[in-house]
Every structure is written in C-alpha cells, then in structure tokens.
Amino acid sequence: MNNPYSAPAKVILFGEHAAVYGKPAIAVPVSSLRASAFIQPEGRGKGFHIEAVDLAQILPVTVDSDLMDNALIYTAQQVLKTLNATPPDATIKLTSQIPMASGLGSGAGVSTALARAVAGAVGKHLDDDTLNRLIFDIEKLYHGTPSGIDNTVIVYERPVYFIKGMPLQPLTIGTPFTLVIGDTGEAGITRVAVGDVRKLYDANPAQISPILDEIGDISMRAKIIIETGNPDDLAILMTRNHELLRRLTVSADSLEKLIDVAMRAGALGAKLSGGGRGGNMIALVHPQQAPIVQEALLRAGAKNAFVTTVR
Ligand code: MEV
C-alpha cells in the first residue's frame, strides 16, 4: 500500500498546451514514481518544520505571515488555514522520486504529498476535492497560468479526460497499453513554455488557433480509442500531436532525438509529454518491444528511461 501522505507523477498522453486554451487533454498517473512525506512528531515547543530531504533544506513554518516566496512553506500554511489548525510540533520529511522540471508533475506531486502530511500532522484529513482546489491555487501562484490538469490527475490518481474548468471526467482504460518514458535530462520550465505559446498565440491567433483545435480533436479521438478501441491506433495520433506541439515551438533537439531513437527501435508512436522544451517524451510500444526501446533510449543518452503500463 502507498504511504497515505504521497502522490504520484503523471504523464500527459494528449493535449498539453492546448489544455490551457480549454481544449480537452488526457493524462494518467504514474503510480510507481512518487513524492512522499513522513511525519516526525517533535517535543512540545519544538515548532513545525518541513525537511526537504532532496534539497538538504529545513524550513520553519509559522502562520504569522504568508511566506509566498517559498512554495513548500506556503503550501503548509494554506493547509493549516483551510483546516483552521495551528502549527503542530512536528517535522515533515519530504522526498521525491519525480524528477524536477521534467514534465512529470513534480511540483503538483510534492505539494500534494506535503499537504496530505500537514493535514495528518494536525490529525485531520483533506478530502480530494478540497485538496485539488488548494493545489490548483498553489500551481497558479508558482507556475503561471496552468490549466489544472496536473493537480487533477495527481490528486485523484486516476486517468482523466480533462477540460479546464469542467468537473472531473475519469477515463476508463479499455485495453491496457505500454509506454516507455524517456527523460532528456534537460530542464523544461513549463511556466516559460506556456508563456511563449501565449505570446505566439497573441501575435498570430489565426495561425495558432487551428493548431490548438486540431490538438483538441486528437484528444477527443484518443479518448474513444482508449475507452473502446485498439490502443495501437493511438500511435498515429501521438505522432501527429507531437508535430503540432513542434509547431507551437515547445519541442527541443533533445526531445526530437529521443523520439527518433524510440521510433527506430520499434515504438508505434511517440511524442513529448508535459510542458516540453526538454523534460520527458513518451513512446507507445508493444510490451515485448519495451525493453528494446528503453535500452535504445538509454544508449542514446536519455538520463532515465522506464516502462509503465497504463491500466
Ligand atoms: C503541463 O503538464 C501541461 C501544460 O498543458 C500546462 C497546463 O496545462 O497547465 C503544458
């Protein structure tokens, strides 16, 4: 069983960037990669701290003022406020297997794990709807103009067909399928990529709107295939989605290289996943081809490559 104070990574299968403009997108959790928090009770009067183990930082949390320059402290403060609780005498130890700035949702994953642990440390529980709203507010503060897809798939930890501002639409996976996820090792800052697409859109809406519309259509078609069809048919949609993302300028040489390597090693289709400009790519593969594609990505310089089954 998972640590109750944890949250998964995510991959976006279709529709990133277009999601910001209200187009549908599809994302799934990656439950094997997690951010986790552990509550260590402290003696009376010791105060409340967050220990960001991977960053070797210990952060004191008070509620006197909102410390908005630190996302972890701010998250803890917002949870205490929401639950009407005072800071406990405790240290929350936070670790994450989700690489940062890689398109796998590390920001939302870490905030979600932390928020769950803060609630646990004051003896309360945050329901997923409240938590999702809280993490979305935090994402907005620190990551620009997110659509809300990352917090939604991560908080509810289930595949979603996502449309900004609409109620959660869970997605049923008709037939499981296999992905290889390859990390370029290059940081891709989603806030910057989203901002650049916005500039492109504002400068030339007549040219960019049809690209966003087509990405939205791809997500709609992919939903039907995922729910009822043959997952192999997703390959062509993935490859087309990637071409459109390239036209939005969010690909990168490192992503193009890994996508090309995956296709040559026998992937059915491949695309960048998340904000792009670096970060991760995903390749749809037949299960028997997965180790071959994984190996090829690692040989081509991927910082990491792992296989996951979407079910
Ligand atoms: C980031 O994981 C997905 C983007 O579409 C941004 C967003 O929807 O918030 C690039």
Residues whose N, C-alpha, C, O or C-beta is under 5 A from the ligand:
A	BS01	MEV	G15 E16 H17 A19 V20 G103 T145 P146 S147 G148 I149 D150 T190 G274 G275
